[in-house]
Amino acid sequence: EKVLDFLYGLCKYYEGQHMVASSAAGDTLSSIKDKVYSLAAETALPVDDYKAWLTSFSADTILKGIDKLSDFLFGQLGLEFGSNAVITNGRIFVVDDGDSFLNEDLGLLESMEYELRTKYIHEIIEEVEWAGVDPDYLTSKFYSDITMLVSSSMSIRERPSERAHFEILNAEYSAIKLNSMNSSVHIDAVIDPLSPAGQKLSPLLRILSQQIQPSMRIVLNPISSLADLPLKNYYRFVLPSMDDFSSTDFSVHGPKAFFSNMPLSKTLTMNIDVPEPWLVEPVVAIHDLDNILLENLGDVRTLQAVYELEALLLTGHCMEKDREPPRGLQFILGTKQRPHLVDTLVMSNLGYWQMKVSPGVWYLQLAPGRSADLYELPSKLIAIDSLRGKLLHIEVQKKKGKEHEDLLNADDDNHVQEKTDNKGWNTNLLKWASSFISGDASLKKKAEKNTDLKDARQGETINIFSVASGHL
């Protein structure tokens, strides 16, 4: 904080002399030194050390050092001579000629860098046990340097935003141009109109055209030859708009999609394409939406269905310290007053688990019983504050003296179904999950039982197929 205050003051002094980011060569070396000394005194930095260091060099030595530093910045970072830049945690922000970089900008940069990256890295580093490191080295400077190195490495992996210039495209005969003279937004889109991506992108561009009136150019780029039509479905993109709200009362109509001139004799299926964390179910549907035959509707030639977002998915992975999943571990989710509203099991496959939740603040903890008896996990406060769901990574450890006890033994595996007959909404979940949690012994017993019944089976074989949606 002292260093930041020092830099704030230095930037403010710089503003007073040069409001635009240009070279400060017009200032004498002595005036700069005096300002450095006064700022160091105001921010409780070691003034004597600064004086001893600065006075030990002549003006020529300092200028040579600056030139050497400039060569390094140009060779390693690509900064041109005379350019201005701010480097924070390995990220380079170039200040163009004519632009201002005020002390408030430095404060904003420090705040954003800390909130978006440094804070989380620092919290993780503080929890690291530095085995083999001399405790005398574990100073604030040590943690600061490690935080800087990790943050710099992460910033290198981040990809910058991609931009493309379409001025060279020949769009005389294959483009749709919508010119809006007063718009500050211009959109260029290259679309294959018969591709699944183009099927979704076209209505989105139409909505943008209606809402923000941009200047738009849509270049059609279809495949030159097709053996078969690539699109096999009818698609509508649904997005909330102001038309969903009534102008006369407080009712909300909700976004709608309309399909007209549909084939009457074809069997159709109505489905929705929603984000993965959404659990959406039809709440109003007179007809079977998986087998729609419009010619069977009779005089009523319109079919209607209403879908509702029932819940969001809270998903995660749970591991022990040795990176093994604690298969069969039970979690419960609820409030302080009602801690057990929903529950779930940890699967053996990557320790995966999921729960149905609604927006709000919830407490996640181990379920009473064998899970809480063997494992330790402090109650976690989870905030569902968006419609994107949430993915959690949880690490648990066994209690002292319980390290060699198994959460599930053979008897538990064989009787999972009997123990969960009266467990509420997740009965079917536990029945289905038992196949993931069960050991090889139970599977062998089932296989032997099926072999014994094979000779007694009569009649035609019925094949049953199921498709996994990813939602338990």
Residue, then its C-alpha position, 0 to 999 in steps of 0.5 A: e500500500k505504501v508503494l502504491d501511494f508513492l506511485y499515486g503521488l508520482c503520477k499526480y506530480y507527472e500530471g501537473q507537469h505533463m497531462v498527456a503521456s509524453s517524455a519528462a525530459g524537460d524536468t531537471l534531474s534534481s527536481i525529480k530527486d526532490k519529488v521522490y524524496s518528499l513522496a517517500a517521506e509522505t508515504a513512510l518509505p525509507v528516504d535515506d535509502y533512496k537518497a543514498w542510492l540516487t546520490s551514489f550515481s551521477a547523471d550520466t550513470i543514471l541516463k546510461g542505466i535508463d538507456k540499458l533498461s530501454d534496450f531491455l524493454f525493447g528486446q524482451l517486451g517489444l516496447e519502442f524507444g520513447s513509448n510509455a507503458v505500465i507493467t503489472n504482474g507480467r501484463i503490459f499496458v501501452v499508453d499511446d501518444g496523446d492518451s492520458f494515464l492519471n493516478e486514478d488510472l493506476g488505482l483502477l488498474e491495481s483494483m481490477e488486477y487484484e479483484l480479477r486475478t491476484k486476490y485468488i492467487h494470493e489466497i491459494i499461495e498463503e495456504v501452501e505448506w512450503a516444505g523445505v523452505d527456510p522460514d526466514y525466507l517466507t516474508s511478504k516479499f517472497y509471497s509477493d514475488i510468487t504471486m507475481l510469477v503465477s499471475s504472469s504465467m496465467s496472463i500468458r495463457e489468456r488469449p486476447s480478443e480476436r478481431a478480423h477485418f472484412e473490407i477485402l471481402n467481395a460482397e457485391y452479389s452475396a451480401i445483405k447490407l443494412n446501413s444505419m447512419n447514426s449507429s456506432v455499432h457495425i456488425d460483419a457476419v459470414i454465415d453458411p445459411l444451411s449449417p446448424a451454426g448459421q441456423k442459430l446465428s440468423p435469428l440472433l442477428r435479426i434480434l440485434s437488428q431490431q433492438i440496437q439498429p446497427s450497421m450490418r453486413i451479412v455475407l452468405n458463404p454456403i457450401s458450393s455442392l451438397a449431396d444432401l440437405p444438412l438441416k433436418n430440423y425446424y429451429r426458432f431462437v427465443l430471446p426475452s424482449m420488451d414485448d414479453f411485458s404487458s403495457t396494461d398490468f403487471s403480467v409477464h407473457g414470456p418469450k414465444a416461438f411460432f412455427s407455421n406451415m408445418p408438414l401435417s403427415k410427418t411425425l415431429t418431436m418438439n425439443i428445446d436447446v437450453p444451457e446445460p445447467w437448466l432443467v426445463e420441463p413442459v408444464v402445459a402440453i395436451h399432446d405427446l410432444d415426442n410424437i406429434l402428428l398434426e393431421n391427427l389434431g382434427d379441427v384444432r390445427t394449432l398445437q401449444a406447449v408451455y415450458e418452465l425452468e424448473a431448477l438449475l444444476l449445482t454440479g461438482h467433483c469431490m476428491e480426497k487428498d490422494r485424488e481418489p473419489p470417495r464413492g458413495l459420499q452423501f451431501i445435503l443442501g439446504t438452509k440453516q433452518r432446514p439443512h436437508l432439502v436435497d441430497t446427492l451421492v458422489m459417483s466413482n466416475l471422477g467424483y461427480w455429483q449434482m443437485k437441483v437448486s434454485p437461486g439463493v444462498w444455500y449450505l452444503q454439508l455432509a449428510p448425517g450418518r456414515s458420511a459425517d462419521l468418517y469424513e470432515l468437511p466444514s459447511k460451505l456457503i454457496a450462492i446461486d446468483s446467476l442462471r449459469g449454475k455452478l461447478l464446485h471442486i470439493e476436497v474432503q479428508k477422513k477423520k483421525g483414526k478412520e483412515h483405513e475404514d471404507l465408506l461402502n463395504a460389500d454389505d452396503d453395496n448389496h443393500v443400497q436399494e433397501k436402505t433408500d426406499n424412503k429417502g424422498w425425491n432421490t430414491n430413483l437417483l440412488k437406485w440408478a447410482s448404485s450401479f456406479i457405486s457397487g463393486d464387482a461382487s454385486l455385478k457378478k451375482k446379478a450376472e449369475k442370476n440372469t444366467d439362471l433365468k435365461d433358460a426359463r425365458q420364453g417368447e420374443t426378445i424385447n430390446i430396451f434402449s435408453v439415452a443418457s441426458g447427463h441429468l441425474 
